[in-house]
Amino acid sequence: MIGAARYRDLNTLLAERLGGPRPLAVSHRGSSRGGVVENTSAAVRAALAEGADIVEIDVSRSRDGDYFCFHDGTERHHFGLDANIATLTTAQIETLCYRPFHPRRNPRRVEPLSQLLAGLPAETILNVDRSWDHWPDLFALFESVRNVSPQQLLLKSPAHPAVLRALAEHPVKYPYAPIVTTAADAHRVLDIGEINTVAVEVLAAEKTSELLDPTVLATITDRGVVLMANAEVMASGAPLFAGYDDDLAIMAGPDAGWGPFLRLGIDLVLTDWPGLLAAYRAASADRPAEVAADRDTRSRSSARP
């Protein structure tokens, strides 16, 4: 069991997924190689086919209040557009076509969130990112899609007071992962019983960060939650896990880039290479016990009352 006992029924799907090999591969914006565009239904299905355990998507809202699957701030890269998608109307967003696809011959459009949710494969878990500015309004959309249950939506956000208040006050207790840079922030969220915290996403800019200390991490996991961390590479170059990332895994080998995640007992790893991470996880299963020593020494059965 993960999270508080009173939210057990909302956390069953994630708990089952965590019962398999760890770390779970969380596919960053889905898989978007070839003709598949990130943050689309096709990207979700490609990620699942590649071996992802969970798929991350981003959410943006149009100027007139409709929701789309898109990471704002990437408009220039995708469309050659010098405007944030949030400043556009729904009609304007619907005309956008991802480059380099020809708008007449092979268009790739920004996908409405409702469309992606309506076609979501059964028991797929979405890690919903960049949506917190729209809570709790966005929750109404989630709850209007009949084929998607709350336990399929793992929400995350920085641990800002207004965001935490929206979660605590909403009657549906979505599985939640705060994004933190200190253990104190993690414990502050875990102390809020009205929030269904099941994971903590740890950000560590430097190798000296306390969030790379197994003893500090154990104080978090001992409260009945699991750990999430980012191996993806930011366009800004800012390190998300002390420089251990997908690029290092590809260029210097998986032990260099992803090994620290395994050794520290990180349970969910966000990556642009879910298939390669899953293969590395499988190859590591037969290696010496010290590869996962920190994970093995922690209790995974503890839970908050």
SULCORRA-V337837 format. One record per pair of residues at least 24 apart in sequence whose C-alpha atoms are under 8 Angstrom apart, sorted by the first residue. I is the first residue (numbers start at 1). J is the second residue. Records with the same first field share a line. If there is no record, write none. Layout:
BEGIN
I->J / J
END
This chain:
BEGIN
1->224 / 300 / 301 / 302 / 303
2->198 / 224 / 225 / 226 / 300 / 301 / 302 / 303
3->196 / 197 / 198 / 199 / 224 / 225 / 303 / 304
4->196 / 197 / 224 / 303 / 304 / 305
5->303 / 304 / 305
6->305
7->173 / 196
10->150 / 151 / 173 / 174 / 175
11->151 / 175 / 198
12->151
13->123 / 151 / 152
14->125 / 151 / 152
17->53
18->267
21->281 / 282
22->267 / 268 / 281
23->262 / 265 / 266 / 267 / 268 / 269 / 281
24->52 / 53 / 54 / 267 / 268 / 269 / 278
25->51 / 52 / 53 / 54 / 268 / 269 / 270 / 271 / 274 / 277 / 278
26->52 / 53 / 54 / 55 / 56 / 127 / 268 / 269 / 270 / 271 / 274
27->52 / 53 / 54 / 55 / 56 / 270 / 271 / 272 / 273 / 274
28->55 / 56 / 57 / 232 / 270 / 271 / 272
29->55 / 56 / 57 / 58 / 272
30->55 / 56 / 57 / 272
31->272 / 273
37->98 / 108
39->69 / 70 / 111
40->69 / 110 / 111 / 116
41->111 / 116 / 119 / 120
45->121
47->274
50->274 / 275
51->274 / 275 / 278
52->274 / 275 / 278
53->125
54->124 / 125 / 126 / 127
55->124 / 125 / 126 / 127
56->126 / 127 / 128 / 129 / 270
57->126 / 127 / 128 / 129
58->128 / 129 / 130 / 131
59->113 / 128 / 129 / 130 / 131
60->85 / 86 / 130 / 131
61->85 / 86 / 134
62->86 / 87 / 88 / 89 / 90 / 93
63->87 / 88 / 89 / 90
64->89 / 90
65->90
66->90 / 112
67->112 / 113 / 114
68->110 / 111 / 112 / 113 / 114
69->110 / 111 / 112 / 113 / 116
70->110 / 111
71->130
114->141 / 145
117->145 / 147 / 148
118->145 / 146 / 147 / 148
120->148
123->152
124->152
125->151 / 152 / 153 / 154
126->152 / 153 / 154
127->153 / 154 / 155 / 156
128->153 / 154 / 155 / 156
129->155 / 156 / 157
130->156 / 157
131->157
132->156 / 157 / 163
133->163
135->163 / 166 / 167
136->166 / 167 / 170
150->174 / 175
151->175
159->185 / 189
164->189 / 195
167->194 / 195
168->192 / 194 / 195
169->194
177->201
179->203
181->211
182->210 / 211
183->210 / 211 / 216 / 217 / 220
186->220
187->220
190->223
197->225
198->224 / 225 / 226
199->225 / 226 / 227 / 228
200->225 / 226 / 227 / 228
201->227 / 228 / 229 / 230
202->227 / 228 / 229 / 241
203->229 / 230 / 240 / 241
204->239 / 240 / 241 / 242
205->238 / 239 / 240 / 241 / 242 / 243
206->239 / 241 / 242 / 243
207->242 / 243
209->242
212->264
214->264 / 294
218->298
221->298 / 299 / 300
222->298 / 299 / 300 / 302 / 303
223->302 / 303 / 304
224->300 / 301 / 302 / 303 / 304
225->303
226->266 / 267 / 268
227->265 / 266 / 267 / 268
228->266 / 267 / 268 / 269 / 270
229->261 / 266 / 268 / 269 / 270
230->269 / 270 / 271
231->257 / 258 / 269 / 270 / 271 / 272
232->270 / 271 / 272
246->271 / 272 / 273
254->280
259->291
262->291 / 292
263->290 / 291 / 292 / 293 / 294 / 295
264->292 / 293 / 294 / 295
265->292 / 293 / 294 / 295 / 296
266->295
END
